[in-house]
Amino acid sequence: MTQAHGGGWIPVRKDFVDPATRCHARGASRRHHGFPDGRAYILRDAAGHEYPFGEDCARAALAQPGLLGLVPDYTERDMVPRAAWPEPAPGPRRRDPAQARAAEHAAAIRYLVLRMEKVAAVPRVQPTVRFPALEDVYAQYQRSGDIAPAQVRRILAIERSPSTPPRLRAINLLDVYTAHVKLQRLIAASTSVDNIRFLRSLHDWLARHLVLTAGQLAAAGIAMHPQAFTSAGIWGPEAEPPAAAGRFQSGTLF
């Protein structure tokens, strides 16, 4: 197993990677495996460099494998096969205060990075995504790689504020980021000019409106979380998400 220089690995996040990316660790075969599902854990070494790891390899690299469950997960709204779902908990348990704080810390970082970096960097995305009030916190996070408890509370208060539009809340931004990644992959893999044109028009729509209908997802062939783009309020007050249509013609947005 590859080790960090002069110290251990630090888990940073779970994120999408190019499926052709190779794991930084070597498995039993002494080969670097790939990421066919396009998801990886990102670990940082003592020199500050980040590398992708598969889950088993990441657990083997960490002195405390349980820390993987505390990192921001940017792949949460991807389609995960039912066979890979975790076993349901035996019953409701009171969350440990330390675990609750860790979960809020990860949620705050994820929202900060989604709003100021990942979704903000989507080409032609609407300018309301990047929030000026978070610029100072984001700059500090870029320098240190962490945020203080007071900043956690501030970020979560912004995300939960009634003045924050539903399309700019965490779950919908996760949906936008996931759909963006999937569309970019489809565009890169397509050899049809008409299909590329359609996918790009869909991507532009996503960037402008921060939503896609079930029909649009189906037309593009995008598999996502079954509740993608169904967060409360994103289609308007008391509005239901548009239902998926039967069959779509290429180039049709609705």
C-alpha positions in Angstrom: 0.0 0.0 0.0 1.3 3.4 -0.9 2.0 5.5 2.2 2.1 9.3 2.7 5.4 10.9 3.0 6.2 11.3 6.7 2.7 10.7 7.9 -0.7 9.1 7.3 -3.4 9.7 4.8 -6.2 12.2 5.5 -9.6 11.5 4.0 -11.0 14.5 2.1 -14.1 13.6 0.2 -16.0 11.1 -1.9 -16.3 12.4 -5.4 -16.8 11.6 -9.1 -13.7 10.7 -11.1 -13.1 9.7 -14.7 -13.9 6.0 -15.0 -10.5 5.6 -16.6 -8.7 6.9 -13.5 -6.6 4.4 -11.6 -6.6 3.8 -7.8 -3.4 5.2 -6.2 -3.0 2.0 -4.2 -2.1 -1.5 -5.6 -4.4 -4.4 -4.8 -3.5 -8.0 -4.3 -2.7 -8.3 -8.0 -0.1 -5.5 -7.6 -2.0 -3.6 -10.2 -3.8 -0.2 -9.8 -7.5 -1.0 -10.3 -9.9 1.4 -12.0 -13.2 3.0 -11.0 -15.9 1.5 -13.4 -18.6 3.3 -11.4 -16.8 6.6 -11.6 -16.7 7.2 -7.9 -13.7 7.3 -5.5 -12.5 8.4 -2.1 -10.0 11.2 -2.3 -7.2 11.1 0.3 -4.6 13.7 1.0 -1.0 12.9 1.8 1.3 14.7 4.2 2.6 16.9 1.4 -0.9 18.1 0.6 -1.4 16.1 -2.6 -4.7 14.4 -3.3 -5.1 10.9 -4.8 -8.1 8.7 -5.6 -8.7 5.4 -3.8 -11.3 2.7 -3.9 -13.2 2.1 -0.7 -11.3 -1.0 0.3 -8.0 0.6 -0.5 -8.9 3.7 1.4 -9.9 1.7 4.5 -6.6 -0.1 4.3 -4.6 3.1 4.0 -6.3 4.9 7.0 -5.4 4.3 10.6 -9.0 5.0 11.4 -11.1 3.7 8.5 -14.3 5.0 10.1 -13.3 8.5 9.1 -14.4 7.7 5.6 -18.0 7.9 6.8 -17.4 11.5 7.9 -16.2 13.0 4.7 -18.4 15.1 2.4 -20.0 12.8 -0.2 -20.6 14.5 -3.6 -21.8 11.3 -5.1 -24.8 10.8 -2.9 -27.4 11.5 -5.6 -25.9 9.1 -8.1 -27.8 5.9 -9.0 -26.5 3.1 -6.7 -27.5 -0.5 -7.5 -29.9 -1.9 -4.9 -27.4 -4.7 -4.1 -24.9 -2.0 -2.9 -27.4 -0.4 -0.5 -26.3 -0.6 3.1 -28.2 -2.9 5.5 -30.9 -1.0 7.3 -30.2 -0.1 10.9 -31.7 -2.4 13.5 -33.7 0.5 15.0 -33.6 4.2 15.9 -30.6 5.1 17.9 -29.7 8.3 19.6 -26.8 9.9 17.6 -23.7 10.6 19.6 -23.1 14.4 19.9 -19.6 14.0 18.4 -21.1 12.2 15.4 -23.7 14.9 15.0 -21.1 17.6 15.0 -19.0 15.6 12.5 -22.0 15.2 10.2 -22.8 18.9 10.4 -19.2 19.7 9.6 -19.2 17.6 6.5 -22.6 19.0 5.4 -21.3 22.5 5.8 -18.2 21.9 3.8 -20.2 20.1 1.1 -22.6 23.0 0.7 -19.8 25.5 0.7 -17.9 23.7 -2.0 -21.0 22.9 -4.1 -22.1 26.5 -4.1 -18.7 28.2 -4.5 -16.9 25.7 -6.6 -18.5 22.6 -8.1 -21.8 24.0 -9.3 -20.5 27.5 -9.7 -17.9 26.1 -12.2 -20.6 24.6 -14.4 -20.4 26.4 -17.8 -23.0 29.1 -18.2 -24.6 28.4 -14.8 -26.8 31.1 -13.4 -24.8 33.7 -11.4 -26.9 33.3 -8.3 -25.1 30.0 -7.4 -21.9 31.6 -6.2 -22.9 33.5 -3.0 -20.8 36.7 -2.2 -21.5 36.2 1.5 -19.5 33.0 1.5 -16.5 34.3 -0.3 -14.4 34.9 2.8 -15.3 31.5 4.3 -14.5 29.8 1.0 -11.1 31.6 0.7 -10.2 30.5 4.2 -11.3 26.9 3.4 -9.1 26.9 0.3 -6.1 28.0 2.4 -6.6 25.6 5.4 -8.8 22.8 4.1 -11.1 23.2 7.0 -13.7 25.4 8.6 -14.3 26.4 12.2 -17.5 25.5 14.2 -18.8 29.1 13.9 -18.4 28.9 10.2 -20.2 25.5 10.1 -23.2 27.1 11.9 -23.1 30.1 9.5 -23.1 28.0 6.4 -25.9 25.7 7.5 -27.9 28.7 8.6 -27.6 30.1 5.0 -28.5 26.7 3.5 -31.6 26.4 5.7 -32.7 30.1 5.5 -36.2 30.8 4.1 -34.5 33.4 1.9 -32.4 30.7 0.1 -34.3 29.5 -3.0 -35.1 25.8 -3.0 -33.0 25.3 -6.1 -29.9 26.6 -4.2 -30.3 24.2 -1.3 -27.9 21.4 -0.8 -29.8 18.4 -2.2 -30.8 20.2 -5.4 -27.2 21.4 -5.9 -26.1 17.8 -5.5 -28.5 16.8 -8.2 -27.2 19.6 -10.4 -23.6 18.5 -9.9 -24.4 14.9 -10.5 -26.4 15.6 -13.7 -23.6 17.9 -14.9 -21.0 15.1 -14.4 -23.2 12.6 -16.2 -23.9 14.9 -19.1 -20.3 15.7 -19.6 -19.4 12.0 -19.7 -22.2 11.3 -22.2 -21.1 14.2 -24.4 -17.5 13.0 -24.3 -18.5 9.5 -25.3 -21.0 10.3 -28.0 -20.1 10.0 -31.7 -23.4 11.4 -33.0 -23.4 15.1 -33.9 -27.2 15.3 -33.3 -26.9 13.6 -29.9 -24.0 15.8 -28.8 -26.1 18.8 -29.8 -29.1 17.5 -27.8 -27.0 16.7 -24.8 -25.3 20.2 -24.9 -28.7 21.9 -25.1 -29.8 19.8 -22.1 -26.7 20.8 -20.2 -27.3 24.5 -21.0 -30.9 24.1 -19.7 -29.5 22.6 -16.5 -27.1 25.4 -16.0 -29.7 28.1 -16.5 -32.5 26.5 -14.5 -30.8 24.2 -12.0 -33.4 21.4 -12.6 -34.1 18.6 -15.0 -37.4 16.8 -15.4 -37.6 13.0 -15.2 -38.4 13.0 -18.9 -35.2 15.0 -19.7 -33.1 12.6 -17.6 -34.7 9.6 -19.4 -34.2 11.2 -22.8 -30.5 11.7 -22.1 -30.1 8.2 -20.6 -29.0 9.5 -17.3 -29.4 7.2 -14.3 -29.7 9.1 -11.0 -31.1 8.8 -7.5 -34.8 8.0 -7.8 -35.7 11.2 -6.0 -33.4 13.4 -8.1 -34.8 16.9 -8.7 -37.9 16.4 -6.5 -36.8 18.5 -3.5 -39.6 20.5 -2.0 -40.2 23.8 -3.7 -37.9 23.5 -6.7 -40.8 23.4 -9.1 -42.6 26.2 -7.4 -44.9 26.5 -4.3 -46.9 23.3 -3.8 -46.0 22.2 -7.4 -45.4 18.5 -8.2 -42.3 17.5 -10.2 -43.2 17.0 -13.9 -43.8 13.3 -14.6 -41.7 11.4 -17.1 -43.0 11.1 -20.6 -43.1 7.8 -22.5 -40.6 8.5 -25.2 -38.7 11.6 -26.1 -37.3 12.7 -29.4 -33.7 13.8 -29.5 -33.5 17.6 -29.2 -36.8 17.9 -27.2 -36.4 19.5 -23.8 -39.9 18.8 -22.6 
